[in-house]
Amino acid sequence: MKQIQGIIALFMLVTLTSVYSRIAPKFDKSIAFDYLVKQCEFGPRDPGSAGHQACLKFFISEFNKTANIVERQDFLFQIPQKNTTHLCTNIIAKYNPSEKQRILLCAHWDTRPWADLDPVISNRNKPIPGANDGASGVAVLLEIARHLKQSPPPIGIDIVLFDAEDAGLYGSDETWAIGSKEFAKSIAGRYFPQFGILLDMIGDKNLDIYIEKNSNRAAPNVVQKVWDTAAQLGISEFIPVEKFLVSDDHVRLLDVGIRCIDIIDFDYDVWHTMQDVPENCSPESLEKVGQVVLEVIYSGDYD
């Protein structure tokens, strides 16, 4: 009897997963991983670097292929430890701009100017490659953007890449997430998306995405929507348990009333080291996160 019940349960899960997998386009992990590698080929993307400038041009070029509107939001940022000031840029890509109902998708694109957690002392003043911490979230959004162009969803989408997120000082929250702070200040009181999703560090080969505490406290229904979608797709890497309290770009958005959650795998052994390279990331991890986000976008359920 138990064996029969198990077979029935498996059949129902497969059937449900199949239904959900047809709602959205299929996320292409190879294209996404190519985007991750491409960013790293520019070198570190810390503000003021050659890689930062080259990557900015690349992003604008890519979004011009898919978006209805592409905007840049420039601002000056002083890197705390270096005491140097640089021009930084948030990139805003809008899809179906006439639609009043909107979803905000975002990630940071800059990389940390120093590998201060590297076990090799001589590496600690070098800028990190930023394959996972920076490039992974952006790679997923660029692949999602391709689908937004080819198969427009029944809602407006705004993709924002934040600059100057990762040059902060530990224990000093105000020195982090400067780009999202600038964006939040500019739209406060006049931009009201249904909800937002931030992608940060989602390329780890050993993917485990727990519920981030700030997200769950401020936007529990959005968290439930995303984690339920992952469960329906059979993606077990989304673990429905709170674990980390992260002061990330989403907190700046929560501060101005946008229900934004952070999808982040904070269990990343080579965080802020010179080993944050593509070899420690996985196309499959990008695919799992990207497919969940696509399903949410195309679901028609935006409450």
N, C-alpha and C positions, 0 to 999 in steps of 0.2 A: 504493500500500500504506500509506504513512504517513498519507494522508488518511483511509483506512478505519479505521486504528488510532485516529486522533484522534476520529473520530465515535463509535467504541465507547467510548473513555475518557470522552467527554462524556456519553454515554448512561448509563454507570455512575455518574458523579458526580451527574447529575440524579436518577437512581433512588435513590441512597444518600441524597441530601439530602432527597428527598421522604419516605423512610422516617423519617428523624430528625425531620423537621418535624411528624410526626404523633404523636410521643411526648408532647409537652407542649402545653399550650394556647398560643394565639397571643398574643404580647405586643402590646399596643395602644400604639403610639408616641404617639398623640394624647393619650390619657389621661395617660401618663407626662409628656409635655411640659407639659400643663396643671398637673400637680403641681409641676413645676419653676417655672413662672411664678407659681403661687400662693404659693410660699414667698418668692419675690422681692418680691411685692406686699406682704408684711408688712414689708418693709424689711430692713436688716441684722439678723442674728440673733445678734449677739455677746452674751455674758452680761451681764445687767443692762439690756439695751435693751428698749424696748417691743415690737419685732419678735420678740425672743426669747421673751417671755412669750406673745404672741399665737400664735406658731407652735407652741409647746409644747401649748397647748390644742387647736389644730387637729390635731396629730398624734395626740394621745390620742383625740380624737373619731373620727378616721379608723380607727385600729386597733380601736376598740371595735366598729366595723361588721364587722370580718373575723376578729379573733382570738378564741380561746377564753379567753385570759387576757391582760390588759394590766397591766403593773406599771411603776412609776416608781422609779428609784433616785436619790435626792437626795444631793448632797454640796456642800460649800463649796469655792470655787475663788478664789484670789487672782490676778488678772491681773498678770503681772510688771511691765510698763512703767507701768501705771496705779496700781499699789499699791492696788487696790480689790478687795473680796471680794464675791462674788455666789453666790447659790444656783443650782446647775446640776443638770441632770436627765438621766440616761440613761433611755430609754424601751425597755421590753422587751415584745414581743408574742409569745405562744406559740400554736402551732398543733399540734393533735393531741398534747396534753400527756401523754397516757398512753403514747405510743409511746417505747420506750427508745432506739431508734436515732434520732439527731437530726442536723440540719445547722444550723450557725450562719450567718446572713447579717447583715451589718452595714455601717454607714456613719456618718459624723459629720454632725450637723445644725447645728452652730454655724458662724458665719462669723468671719473674722479681724477683730479690732477696729480695725485700721488698715491702710490701703493703702500699706504701706511700700515697695513696689516700683513704685509709680506714677511714670511719667516726669514728671508735673506735681508739683512740690514741695509746692504748697499742698494737694494731695489726700492727702498721706502720713499725716495724722492722722485721716482719715475712715475709718469702717468700710466694708468692701467689700460689694457686693451679693451676692456668693457664688452666682451661678447655677450655675457648674460646680463650684467648690470648696465643696461642702456640699450644694447642692440637687440636683445630678444623681444622685448615688448614692441619696439618699433617695427621689427621684421613681421610680427604677426599683424600689426595694423596696416602695413603696406600690402600684405596679401589680402586682407579683408577689403581694402580700398579697391583692389582689382575687381572683386565681386560686386561691390556697390556700383561700379560703373557698368558691369555686364548685366547684372540682375538687380535693378533698383528695388530696395525693400519698401514696405508700406509706411515708412516713417523717415523723417529727416535725420541725417547723421552728421555730427561734427567730430572730426579727428583733430586732436591737438597734440603736438609734440612739444614738450616743455624743455627749455634750456636751463642751465645753471641750477640743476637739482642737487648735484653730487659733489659739491665743493665745501660742504659744511664741516663744522667742528663737532666732535662727539660731545654730547651733553649740552649743546647750544642749539636748540631747535630753530631759532630764528635765522641761523646761517644756512639752513638747508631749504630746498624747494623754492628757490627764488623766482624761477620762471612761472610756476603755478601761482605764486603769490601775486605776481604782476598781472597774470591773466584774470585771476579772481577779482582783483581790484578793478579791472577794466570792465567787467561784465556784471558786477554786483548790482542787483536790483533791476536788471533789464534782460537777463538771460535765464530761462527757466526750463531746462531739459527735464524729461521724465525721470531720468537718472543718469548716472555716469559710471563708467568702468575704467579703472586705471590698471594697466599691465606693467608690472615691474619684476624683473628677475624670474621669468617663467620658462627659461630654456634649459635649466639644469637637467642633466641626464637622469639623475635620481629624483624625479619630480614628486613632490609631496606638497600640495597646496592646502594649508589649513585656513580657517576663517580668521581674518585679521580683526582684532578687537575693536578698534575705532570704527571700522566698517559696520560691524554687527550692532554696535550700540547706536549708531546714527542712522543706518539704513538697513535694518534687519530684513525687510521684505525684499530688498534687492539682493542681498546675500542669499536668501532662501531661493529666489528665482534662479540664480546662477548655479547654486549647488544642486538644486533639484534637477535642473537641466542636465548637468553633468551626470547625475545618477541615472537619469532616463536614457542617456547615451551609453551607459555602462563604463563611464570614465571614472575609475576609482581613485585616481590621483587627487581629486577634489575631496578632501576629508572634512566631514561636517562637524568639526571640533575647533573651538577657539584655541589659538596658541600664542601668537605674537601680538604685541601692541606696537605698531609701526607709525612713526610720524613721517608720512610720505606726502606726495603731491595731493592725494585725495583729501588730506586734512585741510589744506588751503581752500578747497572747494566746499567741503562741509561747513567751513566757517562762514561762507556766504550763502548757505541754504541749498546747495546742490547735493542731492543724495548720491554720493559717489563712493564706490567700494574699491578696495585694493585687492587685486588678485596677485599674490606674491608668494614665492617659495623662498622663505628666509633661511632655510637650512642649506646653505651653499658654502662649502668648506673653503673655497678660494675667493670669497668675497673680499674686495679691495686689495687684491694681490695681482702680481704679474701673470698668474695662472688663470685669470678669467679670460679664457681663449675659446675659440669655436670647438676645439677638441673636447672641452668639458661641457658642451651643450649638445642637444639632441633635436633632430628634425621631428621626431615623434612627440616630444614635449611641446614644441610649438604647435603641432597639429592638434593635440588634445585641447589646449587652451583656445586656439583659434576656432575650432569647430564648436566649442561651447558658446563662444561669443557670437558666432554666426547664427547659431540656433536661437539665441536670445533676440538677436536683431530681427530675424525673419519670423518669429513666433506669432506676432500680432498681439502679444500680451505685454502691455507697457505700463501697467499700473505700478 
